[in-house]
Amino acid sequence: MAEENERLAEARAWELHQKARDVLFSNETFFIGMLQAVSGASVFAALAQSEAMSKLGGRFLPLTFLTSMVVALISAVLAAYWKHQYKLWDVKMGAAANSAERAQRHAKAGCYLTAMRYSMLISVLAIVLAFATVLLAAWVYALCPPVAAS
């Protein structure tokens, strides 16, 4: 009787763990998609408004903004790829024939999970840098407007 209760408790704990992983997986998917959308749309906006950005901050501003957003977009795309690889090795881990193979697949899944999380962080930091650069340029322009040539 105690063994059966223990097995039921373990099964319930595993089920709760799986539900939490599924929620986390869907949140990561949403976040990566958001990073791709923000950075991708910002790249096109920067290209379309490069002349206006040049007037605001010279040649430096559009290049800095565009570079940061391209880094963010590439990083977000890599995060999506590494997320796929993580899930692939996580599923393969469950089908491992022995504990050595399971440990190897767990290690691969862990590497891809770490890479995905760092890539998401890099993407966020690049987006923040890009918008901070535009904000800083706007403040400099507002406080020190360019002098008209006579």
C-alpha positions as CSV (number, residue, x, y, z in Angstrom):
1,M,0.0,0.0,0.0
2,A,2.8,2.5,0.9
3,E,4.7,1.5,-2.3
4,E,1.6,2.2,-4.4
5,N,1.1,5.6,-2.7
6,E,4.7,6.4,-3.3
7,R,4.4,5.5,-7.0
8,L,1.3,7.6,-7.4
9,A,3.0,10.5,-5.7
10,E,6.0,10.2,-8.1
11,A,3.7,9.9,-11.1
12,R,1.8,13.0,-9.9
13,A,5.1,14.9,-9.4
14,W,6.3,13.9,-12.8
15,E,3.0,15.0,-14.4
16,L,3.2,18.4,-12.7
17,H,6.8,18.8,-13.8
18,Q,5.8,18.0,-17.4
19,K,3.0,20.6,-17.3
20,A,5.5,23.2,-15.9
21,R,7.9,22.4,-18.7
22,D,5.2,22.7,-21.3
23,V,4.3,26.1,-20.0
24,L,7.9,27.2,-20.0
25,F,8.4,25.9,-23.5
26,S,5.4,27.9,-24.8
27,N,6.6,31.0,-23.0
28,E,10.0,30.6,-24.6
29,T,8.5,30.2,-28.0
30,F,6.4,33.3,-27.6
31,F,9.4,35.3,-26.3
32,I,11.7,34.2,-29.2
33,G,8.9,35.1,-31.7
34,M,8.6,38.5,-30.1
35,L,12.3,39.1,-30.3
36,Q,12.3,38.2,-34.0
37,A,9.3,40.4,-34.7
38,V,10.7,43.4,-32.9
39,S,14.2,43.2,-34.3
40,G,13.0,42.3,-37.8
41,A,10.5,45.1,-38.0
42,S,13.1,47.5,-36.6
43,V,15.5,46.6,-39.3
44,F,13.0,47.5,-42.0
45,A,12.0,50.6,-40.2
46,A,15.6,51.7,-39.9
47,L,16.2,51.1,-43.6
48,A,13.0,53.1,-44.5
49,Q,13.8,56.0,-42.1
50,S,17.6,56.1,-42.5
51,E,17.5,59.6,-43.9
52,A,15.5,60.9,-40.9
53,M,17.8,59.1,-38.5
54,S,20.8,60.6,-40.2
55,K,19.4,64.1,-39.7
56,L,18.8,63.2,-36.0
57,G,22.2,61.6,-35.2
58,G,24.4,61.8,-38.3
59,R,25.7,58.7,-40.1
60,F,26.5,57.0,-36.8
61,L,23.0,56.6,-35.5
62,P,21.4,54.6,-38.4
63,L,24.4,52.4,-38.6
64,T,24.5,51.7,-34.9
65,F,20.8,51.1,-34.7
66,L,20.8,48.8,-37.8
67,T,23.8,46.8,-36.6
68,S,22.3,46.3,-33.1
69,M,19.0,45.2,-34.6
70,V,20.6,42.8,-37.1
71,V,22.6,41.3,-34.2
72,A,19.3,40.9,-32.2
73,L,17.6,39.3,-35.2
74,I,20.4,36.8,-35.9
75,S,20.6,36.0,-32.2
76,A,16.8,35.4,-32.0
77,V,16.9,33.2,-35.1
78,L,19.7,31.2,-33.5
79,A,17.7,31.0,-30.3
80,A,14.8,29.4,-32.3
81,Y,17.2,26.9,-33.9
82,W,18.8,26.0,-30.6
83,K,15.4,25.6,-29.0
84,H,14.6,23.1,-31.7
85,Q,17.8,21.2,-31.1
86,Y,17.2,21.3,-27.4
87,K,13.8,19.8,-27.8
88,L,15.1,17.2,-30.2
89,W,17.7,15.9,-27.8
90,D,15.3,16.1,-24.9
91,V,12.9,13.8,-26.7
92,K,15.7,11.5,-27.7
93,M,16.9,11.4,-24.1
94,G,13.6,9.8,-23.1
95,A,14.1,7.1,-25.7
96,A,17.7,6.2,-24.7
97,A,18.5,2.5,-24.4
98,N,20.8,2.8,-21.4
99,S,21.9,5.3,-18.8
100,A,25.1,6.3,-20.5
101,E,23.3,7.1,-23.7
102,R,20.7,9.0,-21.7
103,A,23.4,11.0,-19.9
104,Q,25.0,11.9,-23.3
105,R,21.7,13.1,-24.7
106,H,20.9,15.0,-21.5
107,A,24.3,16.8,-21.9
108,K,23.6,17.7,-25.5
109,A,20.1,19.0,-24.6
110,G,21.6,21.0,-21.8
111,C,24.2,22.6,-24.1
112,Y,21.5,23.7,-26.6
113,L,19.3,25.0,-23.8
114,T,22.1,27.1,-22.4
115,A,22.9,28.4,-25.9
116,M,19.3,29.3,-26.5
117,R,19.1,31.2,-23.2
118,Y,22.3,33.1,-23.9
119,S,21.1,33.9,-27.4
120,M,17.9,35.3,-26.1
121,L,19.8,37.5,-23.6
122,I,22.1,38.8,-26.4
123,S,19.0,39.6,-28.5
124,V,17.4,41.5,-25.7
125,L,20.6,43.4,-24.9
126,A,21.1,44.3,-28.6
127,I,17.5,45.6,-28.8
128,V,18.0,47.7,-25.6
129,L,21.2,49.1,-27.0
130,A,19.6,50.1,-30.3
131,F,16.7,51.9,-28.6
132,A,19.0,53.5,-26.1
133,T,21.2,54.8,-28.9
134,V,18.2,56.4,-30.6
135,L,17.0,57.9,-27.3
136,L,20.4,59.3,-26.5
137,A,20.7,60.8,-30.0
138,A,17.3,62.4,-29.6
139,W,18.4,64.0,-26.3
140,V,21.6,65.3,-27.8
141,Y,19.7,66.7,-30.7
142,A,17.2,68.3,-28.4
143,L,19.8,69.8,-26.1
144,C,22.4,70.8,-28.8
145,P,20.5,71.4,-32.1
146,P,22.7,71.6,-35.2
147,V,23.7,75.2,-36.2
148,A,22.5,76.2,-39.6
149,A,25.2,77.1,-42.0
150,S,25.1,80.7,-43.3
